[in-house]
Amino acid sequence: MSMTNKEKHEYWNKVINDLQLSGQSIKSYCKVHDIPERLFYSWRLKIKGRITSSHSHSKSTAFINLKLNDDNKVKSTPLKLELNNGIKVIIDSCFDESLLKRVLEVMKSCSV
């Protein structure tokens, strides 16, 4: 018998709360509890609005504006971003700005 939508939301709220209380990384928690990470992230995004500010203990994420000059050396050096959870993004000098914005939003949502 399959769960109702309400039951699914209750289940995933519990999973997210358990993860926060455990102090484990998402990767290790999912591995121990045999939960596919993609499924976890998908549900966390679905119920994100329901999660309160109980993550105040985690490091905040901030974005800053970078101004690059026209120096060729700067253009040929890729920009490397790494979150505390190990997610890395390497950005080449000829990047698509809209794609970068979308990637940064995903990275921001994963750093909770």
QUIJO-V570793 format. One record per pair of residues at least 4 apart in sequence whose ideal C-beta (glycine too) atoms are under 6 Angstrom apart, sorted by the first residue. I is the first residue (numbers start at 1). J is the second residue. D is the distance in Angstrom with one decimal. If there is no record, write none. Layout:
# QUIJO-V570793
i->I j->J d->D
i->I j->J d->D
This chain:
# QUIJO-V570793
i->3 j->7 d->3.9
i->3 j->8 d->5.0
i->9 j->47 d->5.9
i->12 j->43 d->4.1
i->12 j->47 d->5.9
i->16 j->44 d->6.0
i->19 j->29 d->4.8
i->22 j->29 d->5.9
i->24 j->28 d->4.7
i->24 j->29 d->4.3
i->30 j->35 d->4.3
i->30 j->37 d->4.8
i->30 j->40 d->5.4
i->35 j->40 d->5.4
i->55 j->112 d->5.3
i->61 j->108 d->5.3
i->61 j->111 d->5.1
i->68 j->74 d->5.3
i->75 j->93 d->4.3
i->78 j->90 d->5.0
i->78 j->91 d->6.0
i->78 j->92 d->5.4
i->79 j->91 d->4.3
i->80 j->90 d->5.2
i->81 j->89 d->4.6
i->82 j->88 d->4.8
i->83 j->87 d->4.5
i->83 j->107 d->5.9
i->83 j->111 d->5.0
i->87 j->107 d->5.9
i->89 j->103 d->6.0
i->91 j->95 d->5.0
i->95 j->100 d->5.4
